[in-house]
Amino acid sequence: MAPFGIGAVIGGGANAALAALAVRAGRRTFGPAPATWPPALGDVPG
């Protein structure tokens, strides 16, 4: 069972690192998220 646990830890760490890179790239590309949404975009029916 130890090899599965080690693989899970390595995979989880790699996943977290890749997610952080994706968030950083998104923020660099699109800029910061707006503090509030305009009223026309605030409520989407559905």
C-alpha distance matrix in Angstrom:
0.0 3.8 5.6 5.4 6.5 8.9 10.2 10.9 12.7 14.6 15.5 16.7 18.7 20.3 21.1 22.8 24.7 25.9 27.0 28.9 30.7 31.6 33.0 35.0 36.4 37.4 39.2 40.9 42.0 43.1 43.9 43.1 42.9 46.2 46.7 48.3 48.8 52.4 53.6 53.8 50.1 48.9 49.0 47.9 48.7 46.1
3.8 0.0 3.8 5.4 5.1 6.2 8.6 9.8 10.7 12.4 14.1 15.2 16.6 18.4 19.7 21.2 22.7 24.3 25.6 27.2 28.9 30.2 31.6 33.2 34.8 36.1 37.7 39.2 40.6 41.8 42.4 41.7 41.8 45.2 45.6 47.5 48.3 51.9 53.3 53.7 49.9 48.8 49.1 48.2 49.4 46.9
5.6 3.8 0.0 3.8 5.4 5.1 6.1 8.5 9.9 10.5 12.0 14.0 15.4 16.4 18.0 19.9 21.1 22.3 24.0 25.8 27.0 28.3 30.1 31.6 32.8 34.3 36.2 37.5 38.6 40.1 41.0 40.6 40.8 44.3 45.1 46.9 47.5 51.0 52.6 52.7 48.9 48.1 48.5 47.3 48.5 46.1
5.4 5.4 3.8 0.0 3.8 5.5 5.1 6.1 8.7 9.9 10.3 12.0 14.2 15.2 16.0 18.1 19.9 20.7 22.0 24.1 25.6 26.5 28.2 30.1 31.2 32.4 34.3 35.9 36.9 38.1 39.1 38.5 38.5 41.9 42.6 44.3 44.7 48.2 49.6 49.6 45.9 45.0 45.2 44.0 45.1 42.5
6.5 5.1 5.4 3.8 0.0 3.8 5.4 5.0 6.2 8.7 9.7 10.4 12.3 14.2 15.1 16.4 18.4 19.8 20.8 22.5 24.4 25.5 26.8 28.6 30.2 31.3 32.9 34.6 35.9 37.0 37.6 36.8 36.8 40.2 40.7 42.5 43.2 46.8 48.2 48.6 44.8 43.7 44.1 43.2 44.4 42.1
8.9 6.2 5.1 5.5 3.8 0.0 3.8 5.4 5.2 6.2 8.5 9.8 10.7 12.3 14.1 15.5 16.7 18.4 19.9 21.3 22.8 24.4 25.9 27.3 28.8 30.3 31.9 33.2 34.7 36.1 36.7 36.1 36.5 40.0 40.7 42.7 43.5 47.1 48.8 49.1 45.4 44.4 45.1 44.2 45.7 43.5
10.2 8.6 6.1 5.1 5.4 3.8 0.0 3.8 5.4 5.1 5.9 8.4 9.8 10.4 11.9 14.1 15.3 16.3 18.0 19.9 21.0 22.2 24.1 25.7 26.8 28.2 30.2 31.5 32.5 34.1 35.0 34.7 35.0 38.5 39.5 41.4 41.8 45.3 47.0 47.1 43.3 42.6 43.2 42.1 43.5 41.3
10.9 9.8 8.5 6.1 5.0 5.4 3.8 0.0 3.8 5.5 5.1 5.9 8.5 9.8 10.2 12.1 14.1 15.1 16.1 18.2 19.9 20.7 22.2 24.1 25.5 26.6 28.4 30.0 31.1 32.3 33.1 32.5 32.5 35.9 36.7 38.5 39.0 42.5 44.1 44.2 40.5 39.6 40.1 39.0 40.5 38.2
12.7 10.7 9.9 8.7 6.2 5.2 5.4 3.8 0.0 3.8 5.5 5.1 6.1 8.6 9.8 10.6 12.3 14.2 15.3 16.6 18.5 19.9 21.1 22.6 24.4 25.7 27.1 28.7 30.2 31.4 31.9 31.1 31.4 34.9 35.5 37.6 38.4 42.0 43.8 44.3 40.5 39.5 40.4 39.6 41.3 39.3
14.6 12.4 10.5 9.9 8.7 6.2 5.1 5.5 3.8 0.0 3.8 5.5 5.2 6.2 8.5 10.0 10.7 12.3 14.2 15.5 16.7 18.4 20.1 21.3 22.7 24.4 26.0 27.1 28.6 30.2 30.8 30.5 31.1 34.8 35.7 37.9 38.6 42.1 44.2 44.4 40.6 40.0 41.0 40.1 41.9 40.0
15.5 14.1 12.0 10.3 9.7 8.5 5.9 5.1 5.5 3.8 0.0 3.8 5.4 5.1 6.0 8.6 9.9 10.5 12.1 14.2 15.4 16.3 18.2 19.9 21.0 22.3 24.3 25.7 26.7 28.1 29.1 28.9 29.2 32.8 33.9 35.9 36.3 39.7 41.6 41.6 37.8 37.3 38.1 37.0 38.7 36.7
16.7 15.2 14.0 12.0 10.4 9.8 8.4 5.9 5.1 5.5 3.8 0.0 3.8 5.5 5.0 6.2 8.6 9.9 10.5 12.3 14.3 15.3 16.5 18.3 20.0 21.0 22.5 24.3 25.6 26.7 27.3 26.6 26.8 30.3 31.1 33.1 33.7 37.3 39.1 39.4 35.6 34.8 35.7 34.9 36.7 34.8
18.7 16.6 15.4 14.2 12.3 10.7 9.8 8.5 6.1 5.2 5.4 3.8 0.0 3.8 5.4 5.2 6.2 8.6 9.9 10.7 12.5 14.3 15.5 16.6 18.5 20.0 21.3 22.7 24.4 25.8 26.1 25.6 26.2 29.8 30.7 33.0 33.9 37.5 39.6 40.0 36.3 35.6 36.8 36.2 38.3 36.8
20.3 18.4 16.4 15.2 14.2 12.3 10.4 9.8 8.6 6.2 5.1 5.5 3.8 0.0 3.8 5.5 5.1 6.1 8.5 9.9 10.7 12.3 14.3 15.4 16.5 18.3 20.1 21.1 22.4 24.2 24.9 24.9 25.7 29.5 30.8 33.0 33.6 37.0 39.2 39.3 35.6 35.3 36.5 35.6 37.8 36.2
21.1 19.7 18.0 16.0 15.1 14.1 11.9 10.2 9.8 8.5 6.0 5.0 5.4 3.8 0.0 3.8 5.5 5.2 6.1 8.6 9.9 10.5 12.3 14.2 15.3 16.4 18.4 19.9 20.9 22.2 23.1 22.9 23.3 26.9 28.2 30.2 30.6 34.0 36.0 36.1 32.3 31.9 33.0 32.0 34.1 32.4
22.8 21.2 19.9 18.1 16.4 15.5 14.1 12.1 10.6 10.0 8.6 6.2 5.2 5.5 3.8 0.0 3.8 5.5 5.1 6.2 8.7 9.9 10.6 12.3 14.2 15.3 16.5 18.3 19.9 20.9 21.3 20.7 21.2 24.8 25.8 28.0 28.8 32.3 34.5 34.9 31.2 30.6 32.0 31.4 33.7 32.4
24.7 22.7 21.1 19.9 18.4 16.7 15.3 14.1 12.3 10.7 9.9 8.6 6.2 5.1 5.5 3.8 0.0 3.8 5.5 5.2 6.3 8.7 10.0 10.7 12.4 14.3 15.5 16.6 18.4 20.0 20.4 20.3 21.4 25.1 26.4 28.9 29.7 33.2 35.7 36.0 32.3 32.0 33.7 33.1 35.7 34.5
25.9 24.3 22.3 20.7 19.8 18.4 16.3 15.1 14.2 12.3 10.5 9.9 8.6 6.1 5.2 5.5 3.8 0.0 3.8 5.4 5.1 6.2 8.7 9.9 10.5 12.3 14.3 15.3 16.4 18.1 19.1 19.5 20.4 24.2 26.0 28.2 28.5 31.7 34.2 34.2 30.5 30.5 32.1 31.2 33.7 32.4
27.0 25.6 24.0 22.0 20.8 19.9 18.0 16.1 15.3 14.2 12.1 10.5 9.9 8.5 6.1 5.1 5.5 3.8 0.0 3.8 5.4 5.0 6.2 8.6 9.8 10.5 12.3 14.2 15.2 16.2 17.1 16.9 17.4 21.1 22.7 24.8 25.1 28.5 30.8 31.0 27.2 27.1 28.6 27.8 30.4 29.2
28.9 27.2 25.8 24.1 22.5 21.3 19.9 18.2 16.6 15.5 14.2 12.3 10.7 9.9 8.6 6.2 5.2 5.4 3.8 0.0 3.8 5.4 5.2 6.1 8.6 9.9 10.6 12.2 14.2 15.4 15.4 15.1 16.3 20.0 21.4 23.9 24.8 28.2 30.8 31.3 27.7 27.4 29.4 29.1 31.9 31.1
30.7 28.9 27.0 25.6 24.4 22.8 21.0 19.9 18.5 16.7 15.4 14.3 12.5 10.7 9.9 8.7 6.3 5.1 5.4 3.8 0.0 3.8 5.5 5.1 6.1 8.6 9.9 10.5 12.1 14.2 14.7 15.4 16.9 20.7 22.7 25.2 25.7 28.8 31.7 31.8 28.3 28.5 30.6 30.0 33.0 32.3
31.6 30.2 28.3 26.5 25.5 24.4 22.2 20.7 19.9 18.4 16.3 15.3 14.3 12.3 10.5 9.9 8.7 6.2 5.0 5.4 3.8 0.0 3.8 5.4 5.1 6.1 8.6 9.8 10.4 12.0 13.3 14.0 15.0 18.8 21.0 23.1 23.2 26.2 29.0 28.8 25.2 25.6 27.5 26.7 29.5 28.8
33.0 31.6 30.1 28.2 26.8 25.9 24.1 22.2 21.1 20.1 18.2 16.5 15.5 14.3 12.3 10.6 10.0 8.7 6.2 5.2 5.5 3.8 0.0 3.8 5.4 5.0 6.2 8.5 9.8 10.4 10.9 10.9 11.8 15.6 17.5 19.8 20.3 23.5 26.3 26.5 23.0 23.1 25.2 24.9 27.9 27.5
35.0 33.2 31.6 30.1 28.6 27.3 25.7 24.1 22.6 21.3 19.9 18.3 16.6 15.4 14.2 12.3 10.7 9.9 8.6 6.1 5.1 5.4 3.8 0.0 3.8 5.4 5.2 6.2 8.6 10.1 9.9 10.5 12.5 16.2 18.2 21.0 21.7 24.8 27.9 28.2 24.9 25.2 27.7 27.6 30.8 30.7
36.4 34.8 32.8 31.2 30.2 28.8 26.8 25.5 24.4 22.7 21.0 20.0 18.5 16.5 15.3 14.2 12.4 10.5 9.8 8.6 6.1 5.1 5.4 3.8 0.0 3.8 5.5 5.0 6.0 8.5 9.6 11.3 13.3 16.9 19.6 21.9 22.1 24.8 27.9 27.8 24.5 25.4 27.8 27.2 30.4 30.3
37.4 36.1 34.3 32.4 31.3 30.3 28.2 26.6 25.7 24.4 22.3 21.0 20.0 18.3 16.4 15.3 14.3 12.3 10.5 9.9 8.6 6.1 5.0 5.4 3.8 0.0 3.8 5.4 5.0 5.9 7.5 9.0 10.2 13.8 16.7 18.6 18.5 21.2 24.3 24.1 20.7 21.6 24.0 23.5 26.7 26.7
39.2 37.7 36.2 34.3 32.9 31.9 30.2 28.4 27.1 26.0 24.3 22.5 21.3 20.1 18.4 16.5 15.5 14.3 12.3 10.6 9.9 8.6 6.2 5.2 5.5 3.8 0.0 3.8 5.4 5.4 4.8 5.9 8.1 11.6 14.2 16.7 17.2 20.0 23.3 23.6 20.5 21.1 23.9 24.0 27.4 27.8
40.9 39.2 37.5 35.9 34.6 33.2 31.5 30.0 28.7 27.1 25.7 24.3 22.7 21.1 19.9 18.3 16.6 15.3 14.2 12.2 10.5 9.8 8.5 6.2 5.0 5.4 3.8 0.0 3.8 5.9 5.6 8.1 11.0 14.1 16.9 19.5 19.9 22.3 25.8 25.9 23.0 24.0 26.9 26.9 30.4 30.8
42.0 40.6 38.6 36.9 35.9 34.7 32.5 31.1 30.2 28.6 26.7 25.6 24.4 22.4 20.9 19.9 18.4 16.4 15.2 14.2 12.1 10.4 9.8 8.6 6.0 5.0 5.4 3.8 0.0 3.8 5.9 9.2 11.3 14.1 17.4 19.4 19.1 21.1 24.5 24.1 21.2 22.7 25.4 25.0 28.4 28.9
43.1 41.8 40.1 38.1 37.0 36.1 34.1 32.3 31.4 30.2 28.1 26.7 25.8 24.2 22.2 20.9 20.0 18.1 16.2 15.4 14.2 12.0 10.4 10.1 8.5 5.9 5.4 5.9 3.8 0.0 3.8 6.7 8.0 10.6 14.1 15.7 15.3 17.3 20.7 20.4 17.6 19.0 21.9 21.7 25.2 26.0
43.9 42.4 41.0 39.1 37.6 36.7 35.0 33.1 31.9 30.8 29.1 27.3 26.1 24.9 23.1 21.3 20.4 19.1 17.1 15.4 14.7 13.3 10.9 9.9 9.6 7.5 4.8 5.6 5.9 3.8 0.0 3.8 6.6 8.9 12.0 14.3 14.8 17.0 20.6 20.9 18.3 19.3 22.5 22.9 26.6 27.6
43.1 41.7 40.6 38.5 36.8 36.1 34.7 32.5 31.1 30.5 28.9 26.6 25.6 24.9 22.9 20.7 20.3 19.5 16.9 15.1 15.4 14.0 10.9 10.5 11.3 9.0 5.9 8.1 9.2 6.7 3.8 0.0 3.8 6.4 8.8 11.6 12.8 15.5 18.9 19.9 17.2 17.5 20.8 21.7 25.4 26.4
42.9 41.8 40.8 38.5 36.8 36.5 35.0 32.5 31.4 31.1 29.2 26.8 26.2 25.7 23.3 21.2 21.4 20.4 17.4 16.3 16.9 15.0 11.8 12.5 13.3 10.2 8.1 11.0 11.3 8.0 6.6 3.8 0.0 3.8 6.5 8.6 9.5 12.5 15.7 16.7 13.9 13.9 17.1 18.1 21.8 22.9
46.2 45.2 44.3 41.9 40.2 40.0 38.5 35.9 34.9 34.8 32.8 30.3 29.8 29.5 26.9 24.8 25.1 24.2 21.1 20.0 20.7 18.8 15.6 16.2 16.9 13.8 11.6 14.1 14.1 10.6 8.9 6.4 3.8 0.0 3.8 5.4 6.6 9.4 12.7 14.2 12.0 11.8 15.4 17.0 20.7 22.4
46.7 45.6 45.1 42.6 40.7 40.7 39.5 36.7 35.5 35.7 33.9 31.1 30.7 30.8 28.2 25.8 26.4 26.0 22.7 21.4 22.7 21.0 17.5 18.2 19.6 16.7 14.2 16.9 17.4 14.1 12.0 8.8 6.5 3.8 0.0 3.8 7.0 10.0 12.7 15.1 13.2 12.0 15.5 17.8 21.3 23.1
48.3 47.5 46.9 44.3 42.5 42.7 41.4 38.5 37.6 37.9 35.9 33.1 33.0 33.0 30.2 28.0 28.9 28.2 24.8 23.9 25.2 23.1 19.8 21.0 21.9 18.6 16.7 19.5 19.4 15.7 14.3 11.6 8.6 5.4 3.8 0.0 3.8 6.6 9.0 11.6 10.0 8.5 12.1 14.7 18.2 20.4
48.8 48.3 47.5 44.7 43.2 43.5 41.8 39.0 38.4 38.6 36.3 33.7 33.9 33.6 30.6 28.8 29.7 28.5 25.1 24.8 25.7 23.2 20.3 21.7 22.1 18.5 17.2 19.9 19.1 15.3 14.8 12.8 9.5 6.6 7.0 3.8 0.0 3.8 6.3 8.1 6.3 5.6 9.4 11.6 15.2 17.6
52.4 51.9 51.0 48.2 46.8 47.1 45.3 42.5 42.0 42.1 39.7 37.3 37.5 37.0 34.0 32.3 33.2 31.7 28.5 28.2 28.8 26.2 23.5 24.8 24.8 21.2 20.0 22.3 21.1 17.3 17.0 15.5 12.5 9.4 10.0 6.6 3.8 0.0 3.8 5.5 5.5 6.1 9.5 11.7 15.2 18.1
53.6 53.3 52.6 49.6 48.2 48.8 47.0 44.1 43.8 44.2 41.6 39.1 39.6 39.2 36.0 34.5 35.7 34.2 30.8 30.8 31.7 29.0 26.3 27.9 27.9 24.3 23.3 25.8 24.5 20.7 20.6 18.9 15.7 12.7 12.7 9.0 6.3 3.8 0.0 3.8 5.4 5.0 7.3 10.1 13.0 16.2
53.8 53.7 52.7 49.6 48.6 49.1 47.1 44.2 44.3 44.4 41.6 39.4 40.0 39.3 36.1 34.9 36.0 34.2 31.0 31.3 31.8 28.8 26.5 28.2 27.8 24.1 23.6 25.9 24.1 20.4 20.9 19.9 16.7 14.2 15.1 11.6 8.1 5.5 3.8 0.0 3.8 5.7 7.1 8.5 11.2 14.6
50.1 49.9 48.9 45.9 44.8 45.4 43.3 40.5 40.5 40.6 37.8 35.6 36.3 35.6 32.3 31.2 32.3 30.5 27.2 27.7 28.3 25.2 23.0 24.9 24.5 20.7 20.5 23.0 21.2 17.6 18.3 17.2 13.9 12.0 13.2 10.0 6.3 5.5 5.4 3.8 0.0 3.8 5.8 6.7 10.2 13.0
48.9 48.8 48.1 45.0 43.7 44.4 42.6 39.6 39.5 40.0 37.3 34.8 35.6 35.3 31.9 30.6 32.0 30.5 27.1 27.4 28.5 25.6 23.1 25.2 25.4 21.6 21.1 24.0 22.7 19.0 19.3 17.5 13.9 11.8 12.0 8.5 5.6 6.1 5.0 5.7 3.8 0.0 3.8 6.5 9.9 12.5
49.0 49.1 48.5 45.2 44.1 45.1 43.2 40.1 40.4 41.0 38.1 35.7 36.8 36.5 33.0 32.0 33.7 32.1 28.6 29.4 30.6 27.5 25.2 27.7 27.8 24.0 23.9 26.9 25.4 21.9 22.5 20.8 17.1 15.4 15.5 12.1 9.4 9.5 7.3 7.1 5.8 3.8 0.0 3.8 6.3 9.2
47.9 48.2 47.3 44.0 43.2 44.2 42.1 39.0 39.6 40.1 37.0 34.9 36.2 35.6 32.0 31.4 33.1 31.2 27.8 29.1 30.0 26.7 24.9 27.6 27.2 23.5 24.0 26.9 25.0 21.7 22.9 21.7 18.1 17.0 17.8 14.7 11.6 11.7 10.1 8.5 6.7 6.5 3.8 0.0 3.8 6.3
48.7 49.4 48.5 45.1 44.4 45.7 43.5 40.5 41.3 41.9 38.7 36.7 38.3 37.8 34.1 33.7 35.7 33.7 30.4 31.9 33.0 29.5 27.9 30.8 30.4 26.7 27.4 30.4 28.4 25.2 26.6 25.4 21.8 20.7 21.3 18.2 15.2 15.2 13.0 11.2 10.2 9.9 6.3 3.8 0.0 3.7
46.1 46.9 46.1 42.5 42.1 43.5 41.3 38.2 39.3 40.0 36.7 34.8 36.8 36.2 32.4 32.4 34.5 32.4 29.2 31.1 32.3 28.8 27.5 30.7 30.3 26.7 27.8 30.8 28.9 26.0 27.6 26.4 22.9 22.4 23.1 20.4 17.6 18.1 16.2 14.6 13.0 12.5 9.2 6.3 3.7 0.0
